[in-house]
Amino acid sequence: MSPDKFLDFLFAGYGAFWTILFGYLGMIFSRQRRLLREVEELRRELSQRKG
Amino acid sequence: MVFCSVVLITGPIWAKPIWGIWWTWDARLTTTLVLWLIYVAYLMLRAYLPEGARRANLAAVVGILGFLDVPIVYMSIRWWRTQHPAPVIMGGKGSGLAPDMALTFRVCMVAILCLFVALLLRRIVVELLQDEVDHLYREADVAPPERG
């Protein structure tokens, strides 16, 4: 296998690693954002009911 | 699950130029795939079974099975001589890394451990938030929306 072709595989592996990692981070942060929004809305609703 | 997926995807990409094949049913690959499937089963149980003792018990059993598979994955290249090479680190007499490679390996291990801890802490924060949301829904006496 030529060195160029070898490097293609090497960088494809790194590409897969970063894609999975950033995909996971994106998933976690979007869930966190959604939950924070829900907490805020629920707290507002509860305080409106009480007050 | 994330790290296991990384291994199962990057492993074949990096194996192809060295071994000439993407995948083979060798001991380490197979036990790693089994581990990944156990994690998938665990997450599916947690996501789709109704909340309660049954879900907790089943998920715990699957979690223990996954935990038991980890040392099998580690020992697989010691117990069975298949496609994977013999262990380079802690492989007994004649094994070991060149000093430059050993330093690189240690730095990478520390970096990956830091990444793991950071992801774990973030995940704990998100799960605590989820608990708070569930608690607030109960307090407000509102049914939480269905989540796919």
Backbone of each chain as ProteinMPNN parsed JSONL, in Angstrom:
{"seq_chain_A": "MSPDKFLDFLFAGYGAFWTILFGYLGMIFSRQRRLLREVEELRRELSQRKG", "coords_chain_A": {"N_chain_A": [[0.844, -1.2, 0.0], [0.52, 2.232, -0.858], [2.216, 5.077, 0.657], [0.605, 7.378, 0.617], [-1.986, 6.372, 0.362], [-2.118, 4.949, 2.71], [-2.05, 7.065, 4.543], [-4.51, 8.169, 3.932], [-6.286, 6.319, 5.059], [-5.503, 6.57, 7.709], [-6.257, 9.241, 8.335], [-8.941, 9.063, 7.8], [-9.767, 7.463, 9.886], [-9.221, 9.182, 12.075], [-11.02, 11.162, 11.394], [-13.447, 9.789, 11.706], [-13.365, 9.351, 14.464], [-13.455, 12.022, 15.55], [-15.879, 12.829, 14.486], [-17.749, 11.115, 15.726], [-17.299, 11.829, 18.393], [-17.937, 14.64, 18.45], [-20.54, 14.458, 17.572], [-21.733, 13.108, 19.7], [-21.252, 14.969, 21.755], [-22.792, 17.086, 20.77], [-25.32, 15.935, 20.959], [-25.582, 15.579, 23.751], [-25.39, 18.272, 24.675], [-27.566, 19.443, 23.377], [-29.657, 18.101, 24.58], [-29.293, 18.933, 27.215], [-29.809, 21.676, 26.92], [-32.521, 21.598, 26.185], [-33.638, 20.468, 28.505], [-33.021, 22.445, 30.403], [-34.61, 24.502, 29.428], [-37.124, 23.376, 29.816], [-37.147, 23.154, 32.636], [-37.138, 25.852, 33.311], [-39.603, 26.718, 32.182], [-41.441, 25.111, 33.601], [-41.004, 25.931, 36.231], [-41.815, 28.576, 36.033], [-44.511, 28.206, 35.461], [-45.376, 26.933, 37.805], [-44.871, 28.939, 39.706], [-46.63, 30.893, 38.81], [-49.054, 29.667, 39.297], [-49.043, 29.549, 42.066], [-48.87, 32.187, 42.733]], "CA_chain_A": [[0.0, 0.0, 0.0], [1.343, 3.442, -0.955], [2.114, 5.911, 1.87], [-0.551, 8.289, 0.497], [-3.2, 5.6, 0.636], [-2.049, 4.656, 4.142], [-2.46, 8.288, 5.253], [-5.963, 8.324, 3.741], [-6.946, 5.491, 6.086], [-5.186, 7.154, 9.016], [-7.082, 10.432, 8.566], [-10.352, 8.627, 7.835], [-9.979, 7.005, 11.264], [-9.321, 10.363, 12.931], [-12.29, 11.809, 11.034], [-14.533, 9.035, 12.348], [-13.257, 9.606, 15.907], [-13.955, 13.367, 15.882], [-17.31, 12.905, 14.135], [-18.516, 10.458, 16.798], [-17.165, 12.629, 19.615], [-18.713, 15.881, 18.347], [-21.95, 14.055, 17.495], [-22.155, 12.805, 21.078], [-21.297, 16.239, 22.487], [-23.958, 17.817, 20.273], [-26.505, 15.283, 21.519], [-25.63, 15.888, 25.195], [-25.677, 19.693, 24.911], [-28.93, 19.799, 22.952], [-30.543, 17.583, 25.637], [-29.146, 19.827, 28.368], [-30.526, 22.922, 26.599], [-33.962, 21.31, 26.237], [-34.02, 20.275, 29.909], [-32.981, 23.751, 31.07], [-35.804, 25.233, 28.985], [-38.271, 22.762, 30.496], [-37.084, 23.549, 34.054], [-37.544, 27.258, 33.386], [-41.046, 26.808, 31.902], [-42.195, 24.489, 34.698], [-40.894, 26.8, 37.413], [-42.663, 29.745, 35.779], [-45.904, 27.772, 35.588], [-45.645, 26.687, 39.239], [-44.92, 30.209, 40.452], [-47.87, 31.579, 38.412], [-50.165, 29.014, 40.011], [-48.993, 29.907, 43.484], [-48.907, 33.59, 43.014]], "C_chain_A": [[0.88, 1.25, 0.0], [1.177, 4.289, 0.319], [0.913, 6.856, 1.825], [-1.843, 7.587, 0.876], [-3.276, 5.278, 2.142], [-2.524, 5.863, 4.955], [-3.954, 8.544, 5.103], [-6.714, 7.548, 4.822], [-6.731, 6.079, 7.474], [-6.123, 8.326, 9.308], [-8.573, 10.101, 8.541], [-10.7, 8.154, 9.245], [-10.122, 8.176, 12.218], [-10.644, 11.091, 12.676], [-13.459, 11.123, 11.715], [-14.544, 9.318, 13.847], [-13.879, 10.958, 16.262], [-15.434, 13.501, 15.559], [-18.159, 12.291, 15.243], [-18.488, 11.323, 18.055], [-18.028, 13.895, 19.55], [-20.205, 15.58, 18.221], [-22.509, 13.808, 18.885], [-22.268, 14.09, 21.902], [-22.516, 17.059, 22.07], [-25.237, 17.265, 20.876], [-26.68, 15.658, 22.997], [-26.038, 17.345, 25.415], [-27.072, 20.081, 24.447], [-29.93, 19.276, 23.985], [-30.493, 18.481, 26.867], [-29.913, 21.128, 28.146], [-32.037, 22.721, 26.721], [-34.432, 21.178, 27.69], [-34.023, 21.596, 30.669], [-34.204, 24.583, 30.708], [-37.043, 24.707, 29.712], [-38.307, 23.167, 31.966], [-37.601, 24.975, 34.21], [-39.054, 27.396, 33.195], [-41.873, 26.25, 33.06], [-42.155, 25.349, 35.955], [-41.8, 28.016, 37.26], [-44.133, 29.369, 35.99], [-46.266, 27.56, 37.065], [-45.751, 27.99, 40.014], [-46.167, 31.0, 40.079], [-49.071, 30.994, 39.149], [-50.225, 29.449, 41.467], [-49.328, 31.38, 43.692], [-49.936, 34.386, 42.322]], "O_chain_A": [[1.854, 1.334, 0.748], [0.139, 4.231, 0.979], [0.277, 7.112, 2.847], [-2.677, 8.124, 1.604], [-4.343, 5.329, 2.753], [-3.284, 5.726, 5.914], [-4.597, 9.065, 6.014], [-7.659, 8.059, 5.423], [-7.637, 6.091, 8.307], [-6.713, 8.404, 10.386], [-9.373, 10.779, 9.185], [-11.798, 8.412, 9.739], [-11.014, 8.191, 13.067], [-11.299, 11.569, 13.603], [-14.356, 11.783, 12.239], [-15.609, 9.505, 14.437], [-14.721, 11.044, 17.156], [-16.166, 14.197, 16.262], [-19.166, 12.868, 15.654], [-19.515, 11.527, 18.703], [-18.767, 14.188, 20.49], [-21.039, 16.347, 18.702], [-23.615, 14.241, 19.209], [-23.232, 14.286, 22.642], [-23.19, 17.653, 22.911], [-26.131, 18.02, 21.258], [-27.776, 16.007, 23.435], [-26.914, 17.634, 26.231], [-27.703, 20.951, 25.048], [-30.942, 19.927, 24.244], [-31.521, 18.759, 27.486], [-30.58, 21.628, 29.051], [-32.743, 23.558, 27.282], [-35.481, 21.703, 28.062], [-34.913, 21.847, 31.483], [-34.767, 25.28, 31.553], [-37.893, 25.476, 30.161], [-39.372, 23.489, 32.492], [-38.389, 25.273, 35.108], [-39.714, 28.105, 33.955], [-42.88, 26.839, 33.453], [-43.157, 25.478, 36.659], [-42.464, 28.44, 38.207], [-44.895, 30.111, 36.61], [-47.341, 27.963, 37.51], [-46.617, 28.135, 40.877], [-46.719, 31.707, 40.923], [-49.978, 31.714, 39.567], [-51.297, 29.684, 42.025], [-49.969, 31.767, 44.669], [-50.018, 35.597, 42.523]]}, "seq_chain_B": "MVFCSVVLITGPIWAKPIWGIWWTWDARLTTTLVLWLIYVAYLMLRAYLPEGARRANLAAVVGILGFLDVPIVYMSIRWWRTQHPAPVIMGGKGSGLAPDMALTFRVCMVAILCLFVALLLRRIVVELLQDEVDHLYREADVAPPERG", "coords_chain_B": {"N_chain_B": [[-20.245, 3.205, 25.836], [-19.992, 5.161, 23.818], [-17.191, 5.207, 23.544], [-16.762, 2.567, 22.91], [-18.094, 2.406, 20.486], [-16.463, 4.104, 19.022], [-14.128, 2.564, 18.965], [-15.037, 0.331, 17.513], [-15.577, 1.434, 15.058], [-13.357, 3.022, 14.211], [-11.363, 1.112, 14.452], [-11.676, -0.991, 12.376], [-11.211, 0.749, 10.182], [-8.546, 1.477, 10.52], [-7.459, -1.021, 10.533], [-7.678, -2.043, 7.984], [-5.571, -1.08, 6.082], [-3.404, -2.388, 7.255], [-3.963, -5.112, 7.868], [-5.328, -5.831, 5.622], [-7.959, -6.438, 5.586], [-11.301, -5.49, 6.544], [-12.775, -6.489, 8.655], [-12.84, -9.273, 10.865], [-13.865, -12.328, 12.391], [-12.419, -12.452, 14.913], [-11.116, -13.138, 18.255], [-10.892, -10.789, 19.911], [-12.245, -8.776, 18.461], [-14.792, -9.889, 18.248], [-15.598, -10.206, 20.952], [-15.579, -7.538, 21.682], [-17.566, -6.508, 20.039], [-19.72, -7.9, 21.119], [-19.766, -6.707, 23.645], [-20.481, -4.098, 22.904], [-23.048, -4.585, 21.906], [-24.28, -5.4, 24.25], [-24.249, -2.974, 25.661], [-25.962, -1.533, 23.986], [-28.33, -2.985, 24.387], [-28.698, -2.443, 27.103], [-29.131, 0.359, 27.098], [-31.44, 0.456, 25.558], [-33.243, -0.953, 27.163], [-33.368, 0.797, 29.367], [-34.494, 2.957, 28.115], [-36.958, 2.18, 26.988], [-38.497, 0.475, 28.616], [-41.142, 0.647, 31.062], [-40.844, 2.928, 33.846], [-39.611, 1.725, 36.955], [-39.283, -0.99, 39.39], [-38.829, -3.326, 37.925], [-37.637, -2.502, 35.534], [-35.305, -1.365, 36.586], [-34.098, -3.633, 37.755], [-33.72, -5.386, 35.543], [-32.084, -3.784, 33.905], [-29.902, -3.541, 35.586], [-28.97, -6.191, 35.656], [-28.207, -6.566, 32.967], [-26.271, -4.579, 32.849], [-24.372, -5.649, 34.623], [-23.645, -7.918, 33.171], [-22.375, -6.661, 31.028], [-20.238, -5.522, 32.389], [-18.913, -7.85, 33.132], [-18.025, -8.711, 30.685], [-15.975, -6.991, 30.023], [-13.332, -7.651, 31.227], [-13.032, -10.007, 29.755], [-12.774, -9.092, 27.149], [-10.365, -7.735, 27.465], [-8.625, -9.862, 28.135], [-8.825, -11.453, 25.93], [-6.91, -11.48, 23.815], [-4.896, -12.719, 25.067], [-5.824, -15.197, 25.813], [-6.732, -16.391, 23.439], [-5.227, -17.022, 20.335], [-5.702, -15.265, 17.713], [-6.601, -13.104, 15.041], [-5.718, -10.594, 16.078], [-2.646, -9.092, 17.24], [-0.216, -10.377, 19.68], [-0.263, -9.214, 23.137], [1.187, -5.985, 23.562], [1.675, -4.255, 25.621], [2.241, -4.935, 28.985], [2.554, -7.621, 28.391], [4.184, -9.613, 29.196], [7.385, -11.319, 29.092], [9.637, -9.898, 26.749], [7.796, -8.221, 25.667], [6.564, -4.819, 25.286], [6.923, -1.237, 24.842], [8.763, 0.966, 22.629], [10.813, 3.589, 24.048], [10.06, 6.25, 23.107], [7.566, 5.771, 21.995], [6.268, 4.821, 24.222], [6.075, 7.099, 25.833], [4.422, 8.704, 24.221], [2.172, 7.087, 24.213], [1.445, 7.167, 26.948], [0.805, 9.884, 27.275], [-1.39, 10.041, 25.543], [-3.133, 8.272, 26.813], [-3.644, 9.627, 29.224], [-4.901, 11.891, 28.168], [-7.201, 10.759, 27.0], [-8.402, 9.682, 29.26], [-8.98, 12.043, 30.651], [-10.821, 13.137, 28.887], [-12.821, 11.215, 29.088], [-13.589, 11.533, 31.802], [-14.537, 14.171, 31.711], [-16.723, 13.9, 29.949], [-18.266, 12.116, 31.426], [-18.863, 13.65, 33.736], [-20.351, 15.698, 32.567], [-22.5, 14.202, 31.649], [-23.58, 13.356, 34.067], [-24.473, 15.806, 35.095], [-26.501, 16.349, 33.232], [-28.253, 14.216, 33.71], [-29.018, 14.787, 36.345], [-30.4, 17.136, 35.885], [-32.493, 16.071, 34.397], [-33.771, 14.571, 36.372], [-34.661, 16.687, 37.973], [-36.447, 17.922, 36.23], [-38.373, 15.855, 35.953], [-39.269, 15.773, 38.598], [-40.392, 18.347, 38.82], [-42.478, 18.172, 36.965], [-44.096, 16.328, 38.264], [-44.716, 17.781, 40.551], [-46.118, 19.882, 39.4], [-48.203, 18.484, 38.535], [-48.526, 17.616, 35.922], [-48.558, 15.774, 32.909], [-45.54, 14.488, 31.61], [-44.16, 15.298, 28.358], [-44.263, 12.933, 25.625], [-41.318, 11.248, 24.817], [-39.304, 10.48, 22.097]], "CA_chain_B": [[-20.925, 3.025, 24.548], [-19.355, 6.069, 22.858], [-15.821, 4.77, 23.298], [-16.86, 1.261, 22.256], [-18.439, 2.698, 19.094], [-15.243, 4.643, 18.402], [-13.23, 1.419, 18.717], [-15.566, -0.557, 16.477], [-15.58, 2.109, 13.751], [-11.992, 3.385, 13.794], [-10.555, -0.109, 14.388], [-11.65, -1.531, 11.012], [-10.598, 1.696, 9.224], [-7.09, 1.397, 10.671], [-7.016, -2.407, 10.291], [-7.68, -2.354, 6.55], [-4.253, -0.999, 5.42], [-2.403, -3.247, 7.9], [-4.343, -6.518, 7.738], [-5.924, -6.088, 4.314], [-9.387, -6.745, 5.768], [-11.991, -4.552, 7.437], [-13.344, -7.154, 9.834], [-12.796, -10.73, 10.938], [-14.48, -12.739, 13.661], [-11.39, -12.885, 15.855], [-11.603, -13.107, 19.644], [-11.056, -9.446, 20.468], [-13.306, -8.052, 17.748], [-16.099, -10.465, 18.57], [-15.974, -9.878, 22.335], [-15.867, -6.097, 21.726], [-18.896, -6.329, 19.441], [-20.692, -8.385, 22.123], [-19.839, -5.651, 24.658], [-21.249, -2.984, 22.326], [-24.448, -5.021, 21.852], [-24.789, -5.369, 25.636], [-24.527, -1.56, 25.96], [-27.171, -1.157, 23.236], [-29.45, -3.609, 25.096], [-28.858, -1.7, 28.351], [-29.744, 1.668, 26.831], [-32.81, 0.231, 25.078], [-34.051, -1.294, 28.341], [-33.579, 2.014, 30.155], [-35.303, 3.929, 27.378], [-38.282, 1.739, 26.532], [-39.323, -0.177, 29.644], [-41.716, 1.627, 31.995], [-40.025, 3.156, 35.037], [-40.004, 0.906, 38.094], [-38.297, -1.956, 39.891], [-38.504, -4.31, 36.885], [-36.662, -1.874, 34.642], [-34.049, -1.213, 37.323], [-33.477, -4.958, 37.922], [-33.253, -5.883, 34.246], [-30.959, -2.957, 33.464], [-28.752, -3.881, 36.437], [-28.443, -7.494, 35.211], [-27.501, -6.347, 31.693], [-25.08, -3.803, 33.193], [-23.387, -6.574, 35.204], [-23.142, -8.731, 32.058], [-21.417, -5.813, 30.307], [-19.054, -5.406, 33.241], [-18.201, -9.137, 33.071], [-17.424, -8.867, 29.359], [-14.793, -6.123, 29.876], [-12.08, -8.414, 31.371], [-12.917, -11.002, 28.675], [-12.206, -8.342, 26.009], [-8.949, -7.474, 27.782], [-7.85, -11.113, 28.14], [-9.063, -12.248, 24.714], [-5.695, -11.684, 23.005], [-3.992, -13.595, 25.83], [-6.409, -16.537, 25.849], [-6.89, -16.966, 22.089], [-4.349, -16.435, 19.323], [-6.416, -15.111, 16.436], [-6.041, -12.07, 14.161], [-5.016, -9.539, 16.813], [-1.306, -9.493, 17.704], [-0.056, -10.618, 21.12], [-0.217, -7.924, 23.835], [2.459, -5.245, 23.535], [1.847, -3.682, 26.962], [2.002, -5.944, 30.026], [2.405, -8.908, 27.705], [5.193, -10.547, 29.68], [8.77, -11.18, 28.625], [9.788, -9.586, 25.326], [6.824, -7.222, 25.216], [6.895, -3.461, 25.729], [6.995, -0.219, 23.798], [9.983, 1.778, 22.562], [10.609, 4.719, 24.972], [9.304, 7.35, 22.48], [6.182, 5.334, 21.838], [5.693, 4.689, 25.568], [5.707, 8.455, 26.263], [3.242, 9.088, 23.425], [1.045, 6.28, 24.699], [1.014, 7.673, 28.261], [0.135, 11.184, 27.067], [-2.701, 9.758, 24.936], [-3.98, 7.649, 27.837], [-4.079, 10.687, 30.141], [-5.856, 12.739, 27.428], [-8.468, 10.025, 26.839], [-9.019, 9.603, 30.598], [-9.553, 13.376, 30.94], [-12.013, 13.245, 28.045], [-13.828, 10.343, 29.688], [-14.09, 12.162, 33.036], [-15.316, 15.353, 31.321], [-18.0, 13.432, 29.399], [-19.03, 11.519, 32.528], [-19.388, 14.734, 34.573], [-21.41, 16.373, 31.807], [-23.64, 13.289, 31.627], [-24.184, 13.395, 35.404], [-25.205, 17.079, 35.17], [-27.719, 16.225, 32.425], [-29.179, 13.301, 34.389], [-29.571, 15.523, 37.492], [-31.401, 18.039, 35.314], [-33.644, 15.236, 34.029], [-34.461, 14.287, 37.642], [-35.339, 17.909, 38.394], [-37.601, 18.1, 35.335], [-39.39, 14.864, 36.338], [-39.812, 16.218, 39.883], [-41.239, 19.524, 38.585], [-43.707, 17.707, 36.31], [-44.939, 15.716, 39.305], [-45.19, 18.867, 41.4], [-47.112, 20.656, 38.653], [-49.27, 17.537, 38.195], [-48.649, 17.655, 34.462], [-47.898, 14.601, 32.306], [-44.426, 14.899, 30.77], [-44.381, 14.962, 26.953], [-43.645, 11.672, 25.15], [-40.02, 11.474, 24.164], [-38.927, 9.362, 21.218]], "C_chain_B": [[-20.258, 3.891, 23.468], [-17.955, 5.569, 22.511], [-15.807, 3.419, 22.585], [-17.211, 1.455, 20.775], [-17.22, 3.236, 18.353], [-14.297, 3.504, 18.034], [-13.717, 0.595, 17.533], [-15.59, 0.111, 15.101], [-14.152, 2.45, 13.293], [-11.111, 2.145, 13.645], [-10.506, -0.704, 12.986], [-11.003, -0.585, 9.995], [-9.074, 1.58, 9.307], [-6.568, -0.029, 10.439], [-6.832, -2.683, 8.805], [-6.285, -2.217, 5.905], [-3.212, -1.939, 6.021], [-2.706, -4.725, 7.644], [-4.883, -6.872, 6.346], [-7.399, -6.447, 4.392], [-10.002, -5.712, 6.706], [-12.35, -5.232, 8.755], [-13.074, -8.647, 9.751], [-13.348, -11.122, 12.303], [-13.402, -13.266, 14.607], [-11.868, -12.608, 17.286], [-11.858, -11.684, 20.138], [-12.184, -8.691, 19.782], [-14.679, -8.567, 18.155], [-16.522, -10.093, 19.994], [-16.284, -8.376, 22.471], [-17.244, -5.811, 21.129], [-19.988, -6.785, 20.418], [-20.882, -7.315, 23.203], [-20.7, -4.49, 24.164], [-22.743, -3.344, 22.3], [-25.073, -5.031, 23.25], [-25.121, -3.93, 26.035], [-25.795, -1.1, 25.249], [-28.401, -1.704, 23.966], [-29.751, -2.83, 26.379], [-29.6, -0.383, 28.105], [-31.182, 1.516, 26.34], [-33.738, -0.123, 26.235], [-34.39, -0.043, 29.14], [-34.545, 2.961, 29.451], [-36.744, 3.472, 27.18], [-39.114, 0.993, 27.563], [-39.929, 0.886, 30.556], [-40.888, 1.71, 33.276], [-40.529, 2.284, 36.188], [-38.932, -0.106, 38.433], [-37.876, -2.94, 38.808], [-37.443, -3.747, 35.935], [-35.301, -1.774, 35.331], [-33.322, -2.553, 37.44], [-32.904, -5.475, 36.609], [-32.028, -5.111, 33.766], [-29.708, -3.287, 34.285], [-28.12, -5.197, 35.99], [-27.641, -7.32, 33.927], [-26.215, -5.552, 31.943], [-23.976, -4.689, 33.767], [-22.787, -7.466, 34.116], [-22.086, -7.954, 31.264], [-20.11, -5.7, 31.072], [-18.22, -6.694, 33.175], [-17.488, -9.318, 31.727], [-16.127, -8.057, 29.218], [-13.471, -6.889, 30.095], [-11.909, -9.485, 30.297], [-12.324, -10.332, 27.431], [-10.703, -8.141, 26.243], [-8.103, -8.738, 27.639], [-7.925, -11.873, 26.816], [-7.786, -12.487, 23.905], [-4.648, -12.507, 23.762], [-4.505, -15.031, 25.794], [-6.446, -17.193, 24.468], [-5.956, -16.261, 21.11], [-5.106, -16.394, 17.992], [-5.791, -13.953, 15.665], [-5.238, -11.007, 14.903], [-3.626, -10.01, 17.252], [-1.285, -9.743, 19.211], [0.062, -9.262, 21.83], [1.17, -7.292, 23.817], [2.756, -4.68, 24.922], [1.415, -4.73, 27.988], [1.783, -7.324, 29.405], [3.453, -9.92, 28.128], [6.551, -10.294, 29.035], [8.8, -10.872, 27.123], [8.771, -8.57, 24.821], [7.268, -5.846, 25.709], [7.033, -2.532, 24.54], [8.374, 0.431, 23.802], [9.746, 3.025, 23.424], [9.794, 5.868, 24.377], [7.823, 7.004, 22.384], [5.493, 5.25, 23.2], [5.248, 6.061, 26.081], [4.443, 8.918, 25.524], [2.005, 8.37, 23.941], [0.517, 6.826, 26.025], [0.255, 8.995, 28.12], [-1.274, 10.952, 26.512], [-3.65, 9.156, 25.962], [-4.537, 8.704, 28.798], [-5.143, 11.555, 29.454], [-7.213, 12.044, 27.319], [-9.181, 9.89, 28.189], [-9.672, 10.928, 30.979], [-10.842, 13.555, 30.137], [-13.152, 12.424, 28.635], [-14.447, 10.996, 30.927], [-14.974, 13.362, 32.687], [-16.694, 14.929, 30.795], [-18.889, 12.86, 30.5], [-19.666, 12.609, 33.399], [-20.53, 15.45, 33.867], [-22.672, 15.525, 31.819], [-24.362, 13.281, 32.982], [-25.013, 14.669, 35.562], [-26.53, 16.959, 34.43], [-28.733, 15.305, 33.115], [-29.798, 13.954, 35.635], [-30.653, 16.496, 37.027], [-32.672, 17.27, 34.954], [-34.467, 14.894, 35.276], [-35.27, 15.492, 38.096], [-36.584, 18.15, 37.537], [-38.714, 17.129, 35.719], [-40.085, 15.288, 37.638], [-40.773, 17.394, 39.687], [-42.543, 19.134, 37.883], [-44.664, 17.092, 37.338], [-45.559, 16.805, 40.19], [-46.288, 19.68, 40.71], [-48.306, 19.793, 38.279], [-49.591, 17.58, 36.698], [-47.932, 16.407, 33.926], [-46.74, 15.079, 31.438], [-44.679, 14.517, 29.309], [-43.691, 13.647, 26.589], [-42.34, 12.004, 24.462], [-39.638, 10.257, 23.357], [-37.497, 8.99, 21.377]], "O_chain_B": [[-19.993, 3.427, 22.359], [-17.578, 5.511, 21.34], [-14.938, 3.161, 21.752], [-16.686, 0.751, 19.913], [-16.971, 2.874, 17.203], [-13.736, 3.477, 16.939], [-12.936, 0.209, 16.664], [-15.62, -0.58, 14.083], [-13.784, 2.203, 12.144], [-10.211, 2.124, 12.806], [-9.419, -0.907, 12.446], [-10.332, -1.033, 9.065], [-8.393, 1.583, 8.282], [-5.38, -0.224, 10.18], [-5.955, -3.45, 8.408], [-5.845, -3.153, 5.236], [-2.227, -2.26, 5.356], [-1.825, -5.491, 7.253], [-4.898, -8.035, 5.944], [-8.023, -6.732, 3.37], [-9.318, -5.134, 7.55], [-12.244, -4.636, 9.827], [-13.081, -9.217, 8.661], [-13.3, -10.339, 13.251], [-13.475, -14.412, 15.05], [-12.879, -11.94, 17.501], [-12.91, -11.401, 20.713], [-12.989, -8.038, 20.445], [-15.608, -7.791, 18.377], [-17.67, -9.709, 20.221], [-17.136, -7.983, 23.267], [-17.994, -4.982, 21.644], [-21.037, -6.152, 20.533], [-22.005, -7.045, 23.628], [-21.537, -3.965, 24.899], [-23.594, -2.517, 22.629], [-26.25, -4.709, 23.413], [-26.146, -3.683, 26.669], [-26.606, -0.371, 25.821], [-29.39, -0.994, 24.147], [-30.912, -2.586, 26.705], [-30.56, -0.054, 28.801], [-32.041, 2.338, 26.659], [-34.877, 0.342, 26.291], [-35.535, 0.161, 29.541], [-35.315, 3.674, 30.095], [-37.659, 4.295, 27.203], [-40.33, 0.886, 27.401], [-39.303, 1.917, 30.801], [-40.312, 0.723, 33.733], [-41.736, 2.127, 36.37], [-37.837, -0.102, 37.869], [-36.717, -3.351, 38.758], [-36.481, -4.429, 35.582], [-34.269, -2.066, 34.725], [-32.107, -2.628, 37.256], [-31.765, -5.94, 36.553], [-31.06, -5.698, 33.283], [-28.597, -3.312, 33.755], [-26.896, -5.321, 35.947], [-26.537, -7.85, 33.799], [-25.188, -5.82, 31.32], [-22.799, -4.515, 33.449], [-21.588, -7.744, 34.122], [-21.05, -8.498, 30.88], [-19.024, -5.771, 30.496], [-16.989, -6.648, 33.164], [-16.466, -10.0, 31.65], [-15.276, -8.391, 28.393], [-12.575, -6.802, 29.256], [-10.782, -9.841, 29.954], [-11.484, -10.914, 26.743], [-9.885, -8.348, 25.347], [-7.001, -8.697, 27.092], [-7.177, -12.827, 26.604], [-7.595, -13.577, 23.365], [-3.648, -12.937, 23.189], [-3.715, -15.974, 25.75], [-6.222, -18.397, 24.338], [-5.909, -15.032, 21.071], [-5.137, -17.375, 17.249], [-4.567, -13.829, 15.638], [-4.196, -10.565, 14.419], [-3.441, -11.178, 17.595], [-2.215, -9.37, 19.926], [0.442, -8.27, 21.206], [2.182, -7.96, 24.024], [3.908, -4.624, 25.354], [0.349, -5.332, 27.864], [0.928, -8.09, 29.85], [3.6, -10.966, 27.497], [6.824, -9.215, 28.51], [8.09, -11.494, 26.333], [8.865, -8.106, 23.685], [8.236, -5.731, 26.46], [7.23, -2.96, 23.402], [9.065, 0.452, 24.82], [8.608, 3.483, 23.532], [8.925, 6.414, 25.056], [6.952, 7.831, 22.654], [4.309, 5.558, 23.332], [4.184, 6.186, 26.687], [3.518, 9.455, 26.133], [0.935, 8.963, 24.085], [-0.693, 6.941, 26.218], [-0.784, 9.205, 28.746], [-2.234, 11.584, 26.954], [-4.836, 9.486, 25.983], [-5.719, 8.692, 29.144], [-6.152, 11.913, 30.063], [-8.252, 12.671, 27.524], [-10.407, 9.971, 28.26], [-10.762, 10.954, 31.551], [-11.835, 14.066, 30.654], [-14.298, 12.871, 28.679], [-15.668, 11.012, 31.087], [-16.03, 13.554, 33.288], [-17.709, 15.528, 31.152], [-20.1, 13.081, 30.515], [-20.84, 12.522, 33.759], [-21.548, 15.772, 34.481], [-23.777, 16.044, 31.976], [-25.59, 13.21, 33.041], [-26.122, 14.629, 36.095], [-27.564, 17.406, 34.926], [-29.932, 15.583, 33.104], [-30.962, 13.708, 35.948], [-31.683, 16.661, 37.682], [-33.783, 17.75, 35.176], [-35.697, 14.922, 35.245], [-36.409, 15.357, 38.544], [-37.638, 18.532, 38.047], [-39.876, 17.528, 35.804], [-41.304, 15.184, 37.773], [-41.836, 17.442, 40.306], [-43.596, 19.703, 38.173], [-45.875, 17.308, 37.288], [-46.742, 16.763, 40.529], [-47.254, 20.107, 41.341], [-49.306, 20.298, 37.767], [-50.749, 17.58, 36.281], [-46.863, 16.03, 34.406], [-46.92, 15.976, 30.615], [-45.345, 13.516, 29.045], [-42.666, 13.292, 27.171], [-42.262, 12.915, 23.637], [-39.645, 9.135, 23.865], [-37.02, 8.071, 20.711]]}, "name": "protein", "num_of_chains": 2, "seq": "MSPDKFLDFLFAGYGAFWTILFGYLGMIFSRQRRLLREVEELRRELSQRKGMVFCSVVLITGPIWAKPIWGIWWTWDARLTTTLVLWLIYVAYLMLRAYLPEGARRANLAAVVGILGFLDVPIVYMSIRWWRTQHPAPVIMGGKGSGLAPDMALTFRVCMVAILCLFVALLLRRIVVELLQDEVDHLYREADVAPPERG"}
